Amino acid sequence: MGSAAKYEVPFKLNNSDLLHTESFVGGKWVKSKSGKTFEVLDPGTGKAWTECPINDASDVDAAVKNSHEAFEKYKKISPRARAQMLFKWDSLIRENKEDIATILVYETGKPRAEAYGEIDYSTGFTWWFAGEAERIQGTVFTPALPDRRIFTIKQPLGVAAALVPWNFPIAMILRKAGAALAAGCTMIVKPSPETPITILALAYLAKQAGFPDGALNVLTTDLDKTPELSEALCRHDLIKKVSFTGSTRVGKLVAKICSDNLKKVTLELGGNCPVLIFDDANIDQALNQIFALKYRHAGQACITANRVFVQSGIFDKFLDRWNAETKKIVVGHGSDKQTTMGPVTTPRGIEKALALVEDAKKKGAKIHQGGNKISKNGGYFFEPTVITSITPEMDISKEEIFAPICTFIKFETEDEAVNAANDTSMGLASYCFTKNVDRFWRLFENLEAGMIGLNTGNSSAAESPFGGIKQSGYGKESGKDVAVAEYLITKTGTFSLEGQS
């Protein structure tokens, strides 16, 4: 359990073996070479409840070499055996759902109901990739020259690195590690400084599920050493693939560093997701879907609704309904059963939210409710906020908000709404609500995003390819074939039949 004993841990687990606070390398719990640690804070109180190692560049080589040694053995394990390990991992995570949810609440701040939701969503990936492990197949075919045969095989790339965010730490790990382990790769995870404990619990369960030592290593670190540790992982010769989820700014740096050695990279970056709600939409359906999407985890999701465009015929009615529902939100600590929205996860989130609201006010936006920090128990709470009269020059219309702030924009025509929705450098997800089937197809084709929600506010699932376009990144996670393919190479063989009878 490590250094957790030095602190007053604000919860009890049914399975105390889940609580680990040291990095995980080669199946063992290890400190950093420097011996330094950083504190893990509860966003609902601002108080530290444990600490983890500050790993830096000096810790990388040993961890990567350990992962590579494990890879040389793991890649030879049969696909069925890998599938069985993934199924066992999936089962253990589900069995420990209550405890994992508790850790998640105290790391991210999200309400317990949302913590359950994340675990249910996340285990879809372990289940899905367990099935995909045995679906990795090559091909055999006859080329233009009749006396030859061409065949292909799929082989795992090698050691992969996962650089993951704090907003959905379980989902991000299981989506990345599930695909990598199904493919036959090993993986090193660098968790966010805000959420290392959740990921260490998952690593412990992976070991219990039978994955060999070194198949899944975890190096924790603090905010200051995150760039150094991440760059060292990206530059290491034995790292063959990097999967990053985070901001567009950092994603560009990751891509630039990995380009030096032509490493394969998957980038799932920022979003500025629009919602288009037309006069013929079912208002109840649109409201329920987008409200849940917007305020989930206090607006801290890359695919959340940033800009809500509502056609003029229903704009006032929809806004009134939205304001009424927003007033019902109960803000509080994620462990409180009455809470329907928890804190933002970091103090930086509060600072950015305040800056965005202030900029919008100065440029003429109307604040219908919210817009302020909530002083409560030392936590990082922000009021659910509703803003109209948004214009393109406002920062809030151009940037990823990542806070419980929803902006509304009135539109008249479909073309006007599509042009405004696409007027962003990002293209992760877009959403539209209409009962006109012809319009559906036009919007599906014309909206510039990697994922389009058609009368739905949440289209993410293990069986659905996840990824954006433009400056929201490239590559796909989850989905049939494409996600596992990110961790595979295709090797082509050509066989000559000439001279054979």
C-alpha positions in Angstrom: 0.0 0.0 0.0 3.0 2.3 0.3 2.8 5.8 1.5 -1.0 6.0 1.9 -0.5 5.1 5.5 1.1 8.6 6.1 -2.2 10.3 5.2 -5.7 10.1 6.4 -7.4 8.2 3.6 -11.0 9.6 3.6 -12.6 6.3 2.6 -12.5 2.5 3.3 -12.3 -0.1 0.7 -13.8 -3.6 0.8 -10.6 -4.9 -0.9 -7.8 -3.0 0.7 -5.3 -4.7 -1.7 -6.5 -2.3 -4.4 -5.0 0.7 -2.9 -1.4 1.1 -4.1 0.7 4.3 -4.2 4.0 3.3 -5.9 4.8 2.9 -9.5 4.3 -0.6 -11.0 7.2 -2.1 -13.1 7.8 -5.7 -13.8 5.0 -6.8 -11.5 6.5 -5.0 -8.5 5.7 -1.8 -6.7 8.7 0.6 -7.0 9.7 4.1 -5.9 11.4 6.6 -8.2 15.2 6.8 -8.4 15.0 10.3 -6.8 12.8 9.0 -4.0 10.6 12.1 -4.4 6.9 12.0 -4.2 3.9 14.2 -5.0 0.5 14.5 -3.3 -2.8 13.3 -4.7 -5.7 15.7 -3.9 -9.4 15.3 -3.4 -11.0 17.9 -5.7 -14.0 18.1 -3.4 -12.0 19.3 -0.5 -8.6 20.4 -1.9 -6.9 18.1 0.7 -4.1 15.6 0.0 -5.0 12.0 0.9 -1.9 10.1 -0.4 1.3 10.5 -2.4 2.9 8.8 -5.4 6.5 8.7 -6.8 7.8 11.5 -9.0 9.3 9.5 -11.8 11.5 11.4 -14.3 13.6 10.6 -17.3 16.1 8.6 -15.3 13.4 6.0 -14.5 12.4 5.5 -18.1 15.1 3.2 -19.5 14.7 0.4 -16.9 10.9 0.5 -17.2 11.0 0.4 -21.0 13.5 -2.4 -21.1 11.4 -4.4 -18.7 8.4 -3.9 -21.0 10.5 -5.0 -24.0 11.6 -8.1 -22.3 8.0 -8.9 -21.4 7.0 -8.2 -25.0 9.4 -10.7 -26.4 7.6 -13.4 -24.5 4.1 -12.0 -24.5 3.9 -11.7 -28.3 4.3 -15.5 -28.6 1.3 -16.1 -26.3 -1.7 -17.4 -28.3 -4.5 -15.0 -29.1 -6.9 -17.2 -27.1 -4.7 -17.0 -24.0 -4.6 -13.2 -24.4 -8.3 -13.1 -24.7 -8.7 -15.2 -21.6 -6.5 -12.8 -19.6 -8.6 -9.8 -20.9 -11.8 -11.6 -19.9 -10.4 -12.3 -16.4 -9.3 -8.6 -16.1 -12.7 -7.5 -17.1 -14.3 -9.8 -14.5 -12.0 -8.6 -11.7 -12.7 -4.9 -12.5 -16.5 -5.6 -12.4 -16.1 -7.5 -9.1 -14.3 -4.6 -7.6 -16.6 -2.0 -9.0 -17.6 -0.4 -5.7 -14.0 0.1 -4.5 -12.8 1.4 -7.9 -15.8 3.9 -8.0 -14.7 5.1 -4.5 -11.2 5.8 -5.6 -12.5 7.5 -8.8 -14.7 9.8 -6.8 -11.8 11.0 -4.6 -9.4 11.5 -7.5 -11.6 13.1 -10.2 -14.4 14.6 -8.0 -17.2 13.1 -10.2 -20.4 11.9 -8.3 -20.6 8.3 -7.5 -23.3 7.6 -10.0 -21.0 9.0 -12.7 -18.2 6.8 -11.4 -20.4 3.8 -11.8 -21.2 4.9 -15.3 -17.5 5.3 -16.2 -16.7 1.7 -15.0 -19.7 0.3 -16.9 -18.6 2.2 -20.1 -14.9 1.2 -19.6 -15.4 -2.5 -19.1 -17.0 -2.5 -22.5 -13.5 -2.1 -23.8 -12.0 -5.0 -22.0 -14.9 -7.2 -23.1 -14.7 -6.0 -26.7 -11.0 -6.4 -27.1 -11.0 -9.8 -25.5 -13.1 -10.8 -28.5 -11.0 -8.9 -30.9 -7.8 -10.8 -29.9 -8.8 -13.9 -31.8 -10.0 -11.9 -34.9 -6.6 -10.7 -35.9 -6.1 -12.4 -39.3 -3.9 -12.2 -42.4 -4.7 -12.9 -46.0 -3.7 -15.1 -48.9 -4.5 -14.3 -52.5 -3.4 -14.7 -56.2 -1.8 -11.6 -57.7 -1.6 -10.5 -61.3 1.2 -13.1 -62.0 -0.5 -16.5 -61.8 2.6 -18.4 -60.7 2.8 -16.4 -57.4 0.9 -16.2 -54.2 0.8 -13.2 -51.8 0.1 -13.6 -48.1 0.0 -11.2 -45.2 0.4 -11.7 -41.5 -0.4 -9.2 -38.7 2.2 -8.9 -35.9 2.3 -6.7 -32.7 4.4 -3.5 -33.0 6.2 -3.8 -29.7 6.2 -1.7 -26.5 3.5 1.0 -26.6 3.3 4.1 -24.3 0.0 5.5 -23.2 -0.1 9.2 -22.0 -3.6 9.6 -20.4 -5.7 12.4 -19.0 -7.5 12.7 -15.7 -11.1 13.1 -16.8 -11.9 9.5 -17.6 -8.8 7.6 -16.3 -10.4 4.1 -16.3 -11.9 4.5 -19.8 -8.7 5.9 -21.3 -6.6 3.0 -19.9 -8.9 0.2 -20.8 -9.5 1.6 -24.3 -5.7 1.9 -25.0 -4.4 -1.1 -23.0 -7.2 -3.4 -24.1 -6.3 -2.9 -27.7 -2.6 -3.1 -27.1 -2.8 -6.3 -25.0 -5.2 -7.9 -27.5 -2.7 -7.2 -30.3 0.2 -8.8 -28.4 1.9 -5.5 -27.4 3.0 -4.5 -23.9 2.3 -1.1 -22.6 3.7 1.6 -20.3 1.2 4.0 -18.8 2.0 7.5 -17.6 -1.2 8.6 -15.8 -2.2 12.1 -15.1 -0.9 13.5 -11.8 -4.5 13.9 -10.7 -5.5 10.3 -11.1 -2.6 7.8 -10.5 -4.3 5.6 -7.9 -7.2 4.5 -10.1 -4.7 3.3 -12.8 -2.5 1.6 -10.2 -5.5 -0.4 -9.0 -6.2 -1.5 -12.6 -2.5 -2.6 -12.9 -2.8 -4.6 -9.8 -5.9 -6.4 -11.2 -4.2 -7.0 -14.5 -1.5 -8.9 -12.6 -4.2 -10.9 -10.8 -5.8 -11.6 -14.1 -2.6 -13.4 -15.3 -0.9 -10.9 -17.5 2.9 -11.5 -17.3 5.1 -9.2 -15.3 6.0 -6.2 -17.5 3.0 -6.5 -19.8 1.4 -3.4 -18.1 3.8 -1.0 -16.4 2.8 2.3 -14.7 5.1 5.3 -14.1 3.5 8.1 -12.0 4.8 11.6 -11.8 3.8 15.2 -10.8 2.8 18.1 -13.0 6.3 19.6 -13.2 7.9 16.3 -14.3 5.2 15.3 -16.7 6.8 16.9 -19.8 10.2 15.3 -19.0 8.8 11.8 -18.4 6.5 11.9 -21.4 9.3 13.1 -23.7 11.7 10.4 -22.5 9.1 7.8 -23.2 8.3 9.2 -26.7 12.1 9.3 -27.6 13.0 5.8 -26.3 14.1 3.6 -29.1 12.2 0.6 -27.8 8.9 2.5 -27.6 7.2 1.7 -31.0 3.9 3.3 -30.5 2.5 6.3 -28.5 -1.2 6.8 -27.7 -1.9 10.3 -26.3 -5.2 11.8 -25.1 -5.1 15.4 -24.1 -4.9 19.0 -25.4 -4.2 19.9 -29.0 -1.2 22.0 -27.9 0.5 19.0 -26.1 -0.6 16.6 -28.9 1.3 18.6 -31.4 4.4 18.4 -29.2 4.0 14.6 -28.9 3.6 14.2 -32.7 6.7 16.4 -33.3 8.9 14.4 -30.9 7.7 11.0 -32.2 8.4 12.1 -35.8 12.1 12.1 -35.1 12.0 8.3 -35.0 8.9 7.9 -37.1 7.0 6.3 -34.3 3.4 5.3 -34.8 1.1 7.8 -33.0 -2.6 8.0 -32.1 -3.8 11.4 -31.0 -7.2 12.1 -29.4 -7.1 15.8 -28.8 -9.3 18.8 -27.9 -12.9 19.3 -29.0 -15.1 22.3 -29.5 -18.2 20.3 -30.2 -21.3 21.9 -31.7 -24.9 20.8 -31.3 -27.5 21.7 -33.9 -31.2 21.6 -32.7 -33.8 22.3 -35.4 -37.4 23.4 -35.1 -38.7 20.0 -35.9 -36.6 18.3 -33.2 -38.2 16.4 -30.3 -37.4 19.0 -27.6 -37.6 16.5 -24.8 -35.2 14.1 -26.6 -32.7 16.9 -27.4 -32.9 18.4 -23.9 -32.4 15.1 -22.1 -29.5 14.0 -24.3 -27.5 17.3 -24.4 -28.1 18.2 -20.7 -26.6 14.9 -19.6 -23.7 15.3 -22.1 -23.0 18.9 -21.0 -22.9 18.6 -17.3 -21.4 15.1 -17.0 -18.2 15.4 -14.9 -18.9 19.1 -14.6 -18.4 19.6 -18.4 -15.0 18.0 -18.4 -15.3 15.7 -21.4 -13.6 16.2 -24.8 -16.9 15.3 -26.6 -19.2 17.5 -24.4 -21.4 20.2 -25.9 -19.5 23.4 -26.2 -21.7 25.4 -28.5 -25.5 24.7 -28.7 -27.1 26.1 -31.9 -30.9 26.3 -31.6 -33.2 27.3 -34.5 -35.2 30.4 -33.9 -38.6 28.8 -33.8 -37.9 26.9 -30.6 -34.9 28.9 -29.2 -36.8 30.7 -26.4 -38.7 27.5 -25.4 -35.6 25.4 -25.3 -33.6 27.9 -23.4 -36.3 28.3 -20.8 -36.5 24.5 -20.3 -32.7 24.3 -20.1 -32.5 27.1 -17.5 -35.2 25.4 -15.4 -33.3 22.1 -15.4 -30.0 23.7 -14.7 -31.4 25.3 -11.5 -32.1 21.7 -10.2 -28.4 20.7 -10.3 -27.0 20.0 -6.8 -23.3 20.8 -6.6 -21.3 19.0 -4.0 -18.7 16.4 -3.1 -18.9 13.3 -5.3 -19.4 11.1 -2.3 -22.6 12.9 -1.2 -25.7 11.0 -2.4 -27.5 14.3 -3.0 -24.8 15.5 -5.4 -25.7 15.6 -9.1 -22.6 17.6 -10.2 -19.2 17.5 -8.5 -16.2 19.8 -8.7 -13.9 20.4 -11.6 -10.8 18.3 -11.0 -8.1 21.0 -10.9 -7.8 24.6 -9.7 -6.7 25.4 -13.2 -10.1 24.5 -14.4 -11.7 27.2 -12.2 -9.2 29.8 -13.4 -9.9 29.1 -17.0 -13.7 29.0 -16.5 -13.6 32.4 -14.8 -11.4 33.9 -17.6 -13.8 32.6 -20.3 -16.9 34.0 -18.6 -15.2 37.4 -18.0 -14.1 37.6 -21.7 -17.6 36.8 -22.9 -19.2 39.4 -20.6 -16.8 42.1 -21.8 -17.7 41.3 -25.4 -21.5 41.4 -24.9 -22.6 37.9 -23.8 -25.5 37.5 -21.5 -25.1 35.4 -18.4 -28.5 33.8 -17.6 -27.2 32.0 -14.5 -23.9 30.9 -12.9 -20.5 32.2 -14.0 -18.9 32.1 -10.5 -16.7 30.0 -8.4 -18.5 28.3 -5.4 -16.6 28.5 -2.1 -17.4 25.1 -0.5 -15.2 23.0 1.8 -12.0 24.0 0.0 -13.1 22.2 -3.2 -12.9 23.3 -6.8 -16.6 24.0 -7.4 -18.1 26.1 -10.2 -21.7 27.1 -10.8 -23.6 25.5 -13.7 -23.6 28.4 -16.2 -25.8 29.4 -19.1 -24.7 32.0 -21.6 -26.3 33.5 -24.7 -25.4 36.2 -27.2 -22.2 34.4 -28.1 -20.2 35.8 -31.0 -17.2 34.2 -32.9 -14.6 36.6 -31.5 -15.3 35.5 -27.9 -12.7 33.0 -26.5 -15.5 30.8 -25.2 -16.7 30.2 -28.8 -13.2 29.2 -30.0 -11.7 27.2 -27.1 -12.5 24.0 -25.4 -14.4 25.0 -22.2 -13.9 22.0 -20.0 -16.2 23.4 -17.3 -19.9 23.4 -16.6 -20.6 26.3 -18.9 -23.1 26.0 -21.8 -23.4 28.5 -24.5 -26.5 29.0 -26.8 -26.6 30.5 -30.3 -29.7 31.2 -32.3 -29.8 30.4 -36.0 -32.3 30.6 -38.9 -31.1 28.3 -41.7 -29.4 24.9 -42.0 -26.5 26.3 -44.0 -26.0 29.1 -41.5 -25.8 26.6 -38.6 -23.5 24.2 -40.5 -21.1 26.9 -41.4 -21.0 28.2 -37.9 -20.6 24.7 -36.4 -17.6 24.0 -38.7 -16.0 27.3 -38.0 -13.4 25.8 -35.6 -10.0 24.3 -35.9 -11.2 21.2 -34.1 -13.3 18.4 -35.3 -13.9 15.7 -32.7 -17.7 15.3 -32.4 -20.8 17.1 -33.6 -24.4 16.5 -32.7 -27.7 17.2 -34.4 -31.4 16.8 -33.6 -34.1 16.8 -36.3 -36.8 14.5 -37.6 -36.1 15.3 -41.2 -34.3 12.2 -42.6 -32.9 14.1 -45.7 -31.4 16.7 -43.4 -29.9 13.9 -41.3 -27.9 12.7 -44.3 -26.8 16.2 -45.3 -25.6 16.9 -41.7 -23.8 13.6 -41.5 -21.8 14.4 -44.6 -21.4 18.2 -44.1 -20.5 18.5 -40.4 -16.7 18.4 -40.0 -16.1 16.0 -37.2 -14.9 12.5 -36.8 -18.0 11.4 -34.9 -21.6 12.6 -35.5 -24.4 12.1 -33.0 -27.7 11.9 -34.8 -30.5 12.5 -32.3 -28.2 11.3 -29.5 -25.7 13.1 -27.2 -23.4 10.2 -26.6 -22.2 8.0 -29.4 -19.1 6.6 -27.7 -19.0 2.8 -27.3 -16.4 0.0 -27.5 -17.8 -1.2 -30.8 -17.8 2.3 -32.3 -14.5 3.9 -33.8 -13.5 6.9 -31.7 -11.4 9.7 -33.1 -11.5 13.2 -34.6 -10.3 15.1 -37.6 -8.7 18.5 -38.1 -6.8 19.5 -35.0 -8.7 17.1 -32.9 -6.1 14.4 -33.8 -5.8 11.3 -35.9 -6.1 7.5 -35.5 -9.0 5.6 -34.0 -9.6 4.0 -30.7 -12.2 1.3 -30.1 -14.3 -0.2 -32.9 -14.0 -3.3 -35.0 -10.5 -3.9 -36.5 -9.3 -0.3 -36.5 -8.3 0.1 -32.9 -6.3 -3.2 -32.7 -4.7 -2.3 -36.1 -3.1 0.7 -34.5 -0.9 -1.7 -32.5 -0.1 -4.0 -35.4 2.2 -4.2 -38.5 1.2 -5.9 -41.7 4.0 -8.1 -43.1 3.7 -9.1 -46.8 5.1 -12.4 -48.2 5.4 -13.2 -51.9 5.8 -16.9 -52.8 6.7 -18.2 -56.2 5.2 -21.4 -57.7 7.5 -21.2 -60.8 9.1 -24.5 -61.6 6.8 -26.5 -59.4 4.6 -29.2 -60.9 
